[in-house]
Amino acid sequence: RVYFVGVKAPLNVVQMREKKRGTSPEGHARAYYDTVHKHGEYDLIVDVSTISAKEAAEKIKNYIEKNPQPKAFRRLYKELIK
C-alpha cells in the first residue's frame, strides 16, 4: 500500500526553519515550495506548523488505521496514463 501524505507548513514557517537549520542555501525553500506539492493529490495533508513531529506521526498512523485503502496514488496513476 502506498499513501501520499502531504506534510506542509506555510512558506514563512518553512523559511524560518530553513534558516534555523542552516543546512540549505537561503531561498531553497521558497524556490521549491510550490513545485513540491504541485500534483496536489494526497490521501492526507498534515500541517506541521503548529504540531510536533510526534503529533504528526500519530495523525498519519491514525489515518492509516482508519483508511486501509489509499486512493491518491491510484488517482494520480489514472491521470498520468490518460
N, C-alpha and C positions, 0 to 999 in steps of 0.2 A: 504494500500500500504506500502511496506517495501523497503526502499532504503538502499543500503550498500554504505556508504561513507567512504573512506579511508582518515583519517586525519593523514598526515605524515609529517615528517621532517627528515633531515639527522641525523644519530646517534650522531654526535658531538654536534648538536644543542639540541637534546633530553637530552643528558648527562649534558650539561651546564644548561638547565632549571631544571633538576632534582636536581642538586647541589644547584642552587639558591633557589629553593622552600624548600629544606630540609625536605620534607615530606616522602621520601622513603630512604631506605638504599642505600648507594653508590653502583653502579653496577646493581641496579634493572632494569634500562632502558636497559642496554646492555644485560642483561640476557633474556629479553623478546622481544627485538627488532625484531628479525626475526620471532618469533612464532606468534606475534600479527597479522601480515599480511600474514601469510603463505598461506592461501587459495587463495590469490591474485585476487579474483573476486570482483569487485566493479562496481557500477553504475557511480561513480565519485571519483576521487582522488584529494584531496586538499593539497597542500604543504604549511604548515603553518610556514615555516622557514623565510619567507620574507613578510608575510602579517599579519594583525591584526586579532583577533578573529572576529571582526565585518565584515571585508572583506571576511573572510572565510564563515561566515554565509550568506552573500549576494551571494557568488558564489553558495552555496548549494541551497538557495532559488531560484535563477535564473535557476539553472539546473532543479529543480523540476517543476517549472512553464513551462519550455520548453519541458520537458520529463515526461508526465503524467503516463507513464507505466514503472515502474522499471523492470530491467531484471536480475540483478545479483543474487538475491535470487532464482529465477526460475532456472537459470543455475546451481547454487550450489546444489539445490534440486535434479535436474536430475542427476548430477554427483554422489551424495551420494546414490541414490537408484538403481544404476546400479547393 
